[in-house]
Amino acid sequence: VQELAHLVRAAGDTDLAGRLERAVTDNVKLLALTIPERAAILNVLDDPPDELAELRGVLMTDMLWRRDHGLE
């Protein structure tokens, strides 16, 4: 999550990066993300490091499902 927060911050989304960092500090086990936050994360994971590849896959599957079902 720290690596993800770094990537998100580097892309300019300091609010989301801060939420991710606070989640780590507070030992949050489950963090709800808005649709725009999920899109922001997908944008920084075009070529993800190995440890974030599964997250990209899950977010991509969710995005495609939402699109296919008219939920975007």
C-alpha distances in whole Angstrom, upper triangle without the diagonal:
4,5,5,6,9,10,10,12,14,15,17,15,14,15,12,9,11,10,7,7,10,9,7,11,12,11,11,11,12,11,14,13,17,18,18,14,14,16,14,11,14,16,13,13,16,16,13,12,13,10,9,12,13,10,13,16,15,15,18,20,19,20,23,24,24,26,29,29,30,27,26
4,5,5,6,9,10,10,12,14,15,14,13,14,12,9,10,11,7,6,10,10,7,10,13,12,13,14,15,14,17,16,19,20,20,16,16,18,16,13,16,17,14,14,17,17,14,13,14,11,11,15,16,14,15,19,18,18,20,23,22,23,26,27,27,29,32,32,33,30,28
4,5,5,6,9,10,11,13,14,14,14,15,13,10,12,13,10,10,13,13,11,14,16,16,16,16,17,16,18,17,19,20,19,16,16,17,14,12,14,14,11,11,14,13,10,9,11,9,9,12,14,12,13,17,17,17,19,21,22,22,25,26,26,28,30,32,32,29,28
4,5,5,6,9,10,11,13,11,12,13,10,8,11,11,8,9,13,12,11,14,16,16,15,15,15,13,15,13,16,17,16,12,12,13,11,8,10,11,8,9,12,12,9,10,12,10,8,11,12,10,11,14,15,13,16,18,18,18,21,23,23,24,27,28,28,26,24
4,5,5,6,8,10,11,9,9,10,8,5,7,8,6,6,10,10,10,12,14,15,14,16,15,13,15,13,15,17,15,12,13,14,11,9,12,13,10,12,15,15,13,13,15,13,11,15,16,13,14,18,17,16,18,21,20,20,23,25,24,26,29,30,29,27,25
4,5,5,6,9,10,10,9,12,10,7,10,12,9,9,13,14,13,14,17,18,18,19,19,17,19,17,19,20,18,14,15,16,13,11,14,13,10,12,15,15,13,12,15,14,12,16,18,15,16,19,20,18,20,23,23,22,25,28,27,28,31,32,32,29,27
4,5,5,6,9,9,10,13,11,8,12,13,11,12,15,16,15,17,20,20,19,20,20,17,19,16,18,18,16,13,13,13,10,8,11,10,6,8,11,11,10,10,14,13,11,13,16,14,13,17,18,16,17,21,21,20,23,25,25,25,28,30,29,27,24
4,5,5,7,6,7,9,7,6,9,11,9,11,14,14,15,17,19,19,18,19,18,15,16,13,15,15,13,10,11,11,7,7,10,9,6,9,12,13,12,13,16,15,13,15,17,14,13,17,17,15,17,20,19,18,21,23,23,23,26,28,27,24,22
4,5,5,5,5,8,8,5,8,11,10,10,13,15,15,16,19,20,19,21,20,17,18,16,17,18,15,12,14,14,10,10,13,12,10,13,15,16,15,16,19,18,16,18,20,17,17,21,21,19,20,24,23,22,25,27,26,27,30,31,30,27,25
4,5,7,8,12,11,9,12,14,13,14,17,18,18,20,22,23,23,24,23,21,21,19,20,20,17,15,16,15,12,12,14,12,9,12,14,15,14,15,18,18,16,18,21,18,17,21,22,20,21,24,24,23,26,28,27,27,31,32,31,29,26
4,6,8,11,11,10,13,15,14,15,18,19,19,21,24,24,23,24,23,20,20,17,17,17,14,12,14,12,9,10,11,9,7,11,12,14,14,16,19,19,16,18,20,18,16,20,21,18,19,22,22,20,23,25,24,24,28,29,28,26,23
4,6,9,9,9,11,14,14,15,17,19,19,21,23,24,23,25,23,20,20,17,17,17,14,12,15,14,10,11,14,11,10,14,16,18,17,19,22,22,19,21,23,20,19,22,23,20,21,24,24,22,25,27,25,26,29,30,29,26,23
4,6,6,6,9,10,11,12,14,16,17,19,20,21,20,22,20,17,17,14,14,14,11,9,12,11,8,10,13,11,10,14,16,18,17,19,22,21,18,20,21,18,17,21,21,18,19,23,21,20,23,25,23,24,27,28,27,24,21
4,6,5,6,9,10,10,12,14,15,16,18,20,19,21,20,17,17,15,15,17,14,11,14,15,11,12,16,14,13,16,19,21,19,20,23,22,19,22,23,20,20,23,23,20,22,25,24,22,26,28,26,27,30,31,30,27,24
4,5,5,6,9,10,11,12,15,15,16,18,17,19,18,14,14,12,12,14,12,10,13,14,11,12,16,15,15,18,20,22,21,22,25,22,20,23,23,20,20,23,22,19,22,24,22,21,25,26,24,25,29,29,28,25,22
4,5,5,6,9,10,11,13,14,15,16,15,16,15,11,12,9,10,12,10,7,10,11,9,9,13,13,12,14,18,19,18,19,21,19,16,19,20,16,16,20,18,16,18,21,19,18,22,23,21,23,26,26,25,22,20
4,5,5,6,9,10,11,12,14,15,14,16,16,13,14,12,13,15,13,10,12,13,10,10,14,13,12,14,17,18,16,17,20,17,15,18,19,16,16,20,19,17,20,22,21,20,24,25,24,25,29,29,28,25,23
4,5,5,6,8,10,10,12,14,13,16,16,13,14,13,15,17,15,12,15,16,14,13,17,17,15,18,21,22,20,20,23,20,18,21,22,19,20,23,22,20,23,25,23,23,27,28,26,28,31,31,31,27,25
4,5,5,6,9,10,10,12,11,13,12,9,10,10,12,15,14,10,13,15,13,12,16,17,16,18,21,22,20,21,22,20,17,21,20,17,18,21,20,18,21,23,21,21,25,25,24,26,29,29,28,25,23
4,5,5,6,9,10,11,9,11,11,8,10,10,13,15,14,11,12,15,13,11,15,16,14,15,19,20,17,17,19,16,14,17,17,14,16,19,17,16,19,21,20,20,24,24,23,25,28,28,28,25,24
4,5,5,6,9,10,10,13,13,11,14,14,16,19,18,14,16,18,15,14,18,18,16,17,21,22,19,18,20,17,16,19,20,17,18,22,21,19,22,25,23,24,27,28,27,29,32,32,32,29,27
4,5,5,6,8,8,12,12,10,13,14,16,19,19,15,17,20,18,16,20,21,19,20,24,25,22,22,23,20,19,22,22,19,21,24,22,21,24,26,24,25,29,29,28,30,33,33,33,29,28
4,6,5,6,5,8,9,7,11,12,15,18,18,14,16,19,17,15,19,20,19,19,23,24,21,20,21,18,17,20,19,16,19,21,19,18,22,24,22,23,26,27,26,28,31,30,31,27,26
4,5,5,6,9,10,10,14,15,18,21,20,17,18,20,19,16,20,21,19,19,23,23,20,19,20,16,16,19,19,16,19,22,20,20,23,25,23,25,28,28,28,30,33,33,33,30,29
4,6,8,11,13,13,16,17,20,23,23,19,21,23,21,19,23,24,22,23,26,26,23,22,23,19,19,23,22,20,23,25,24,23,27,28,27,28,31,32,31,33,36,36,36,33,32
4,5,9,11,11,14,16,19,23,23,19,21,24,22,20,24,26,24,24,28,28,25,24,25,21,21,24,23,21,23,26,24,23,27,28,26,28,31,31,30,33,35,35,35,32,31
4,6,9,10,14,16,20,23,23,20,20,24,22,20,23,25,23,23,27,27,24,23,23,19,19,22,21,18,22,24,22,22,25,26,25,27,30,30,29,32,34,34,34,31,31
4,6,7,10,13,16,19,20,17,17,21,20,18,21,23,22,22,26,26,23,22,22,19,18,21,19,17,20,22,19,19,23,23,22,23,27,26,26,29,31,30,31,27,27
4,7,10,13,17,19,21,17,17,21,20,18,20,23,22,21,25,25,22,21,21,17,16,19,17,15,18,19,17,17,21,21,20,22,25,24,24,27,29,28,30,26,26
4,7,10,13,16,18,15,14,18,18,16,18,21,20,20,23,24,21,21,21,18,16,18,16,13,16,18,15,15,18,19,17,19,22,21,21,24,26,25,26,23,23
4,6,10,13,14,11,11,15,15,13,16,19,18,18,22,23,20,21,21,18,16,18,16,13,16,17,14,14,17,18,16,17,21,20,19,22,24,24,24,21,21
4,7,10,12,10,10,13,14,13,15,18,18,18,21,23,21,22,23,20,17,19,17,14,16,17,14,12,16,17,14,15,18,18,16,19,22,21,21,17,17
4,7,8,6,6,10,10,10,12,14,15,16,18,21,19,21,21,19,16,18,16,13,14,16,13,10,14,15,12,12,16,16,14,17,20,19,19,15,15
4,5,5,6,9,10,11,12,14,16,17,19,22,20,23,24,22,19,20,19,15,15,17,15,12,14,15,12,12,15,15,13,15,18,17,17,13,12
4,5,5,6,9,10,11,12,15,15,17,20,19,22,23,22,18,19,18,15,14,15,13,10,12,13,10,9,12,13,10,12,15,15,14,10,9
4,5,5,6,9,10,10,13,14,16,19,19,22,23,22,18,19,19,16,15,17,15,12,13,15,13,11,14,15,13,14,17,17,16,13,10
4,5,5,6,9,10,11,13,15,18,17,19,21,19,16,17,17,13,13,15,14,11,13,15,13,12,15,17,15,16,19,20,19,16,13
4,5,5,6,9,10,11,13,16,14,17,18,17,13,14,14,10,10,12,10,7,9,11,9,8,12,13,12,13,17,17,17,14,12
4,5,5,6,9,10,11,15,14,17,19,19,15,15,15,12,10,13,12,8,9,12,11,8,11,14,12,12,16,17,16,14,11
4,5,5,7,9,11,14,13,16,19,18,14,15,16,13,11,14,14,11,12,15,14,12,15,17,16,16,20,21,20,17,15
4,5,5,6,9,12,10,13,15,14,10,12,13,9,8,11,11,8,10,13,13,12,15,17,16,17,20,21,21,19,16
4,5,5,7,10,9,13,14,14,10,10,12,9,6,9,10,7,7,11,11,9,12,15,14,15,17,19,19,17,15
4,6,6,9,10,13,16,16,13,13,15,12,10,13,14,11,10,14,14,12,14,17,17,16,20,21,21,19,16
4,6,8,8,11,14,14,10,11,14,12,9,13,14,12,12,16,16,15,17,20,20,20,23,25,24,22,20
4,5,5,8,10,11,8,8,10,9,6,10,12,10,10,14,15,14,16,18,19,19,21,24,24,22,20
4,6,10,12,13,10,9,12,11,8,11,13,12,11,14,16,14,15,19,19,19,21,24,24,23,20
4,7,9,11,9,8,12,12,9,11,15,14,13,16,18,17,18,21,22,22,24,27,27,26,24
4,6,8,6,5,9,9,7,10,13,12,12,15,17,17,18,21,22,22,24,27,27,26,24
4,6,6,6,10,10,10,12,15,15,16,18,20,20,22,24,25,26,28,30,31,29,27
4,5,5,8,10,10,12,14,15,16,18,20,20,22,24,25,26,28,30,31,29,28
4,6,7,8,10,12,13,14,16,17,19,20,22,23,25,26,28,29,31,29,28
4,6,5,6,9,10,11,12,14,16,17,18,20,21,23,24,26,27,25,24
4,5,5,6,9,10,11,12,14,15,16,18,20,21,22,24,26,24,23
4,5,5,6,9,10,11,12,14,15,17,18,20,21,23,24,23,22
4,5,5,6,8,10,11,12,14,15,17,18,20,21,23,20,20
4,6,5,6,8,10,10,12,14,15,16,18,20,21,19,18
4,6,5,6,9,10,11,12,14,15,16,18,20,19,18
4,5,5,6,9,10,11,12,14,15,17,18,17,17
4,5,5,6,9,10,11,12,14,15,16,14,14
4,5,5,6,9,10,11,12,14,15,14,13
4,5,5,6,9,10,10,12,14,13,13
4,5,5,6,9,10,11,12,11,11
4,5,5,6,9,10,11,9,8
4,5,5,6,9,10,10,9
4,5,5,6,9,8,10
4,6,5,6,5,6
4,5,5,6,6
4,6,8,9
4,6,8
4,6
4
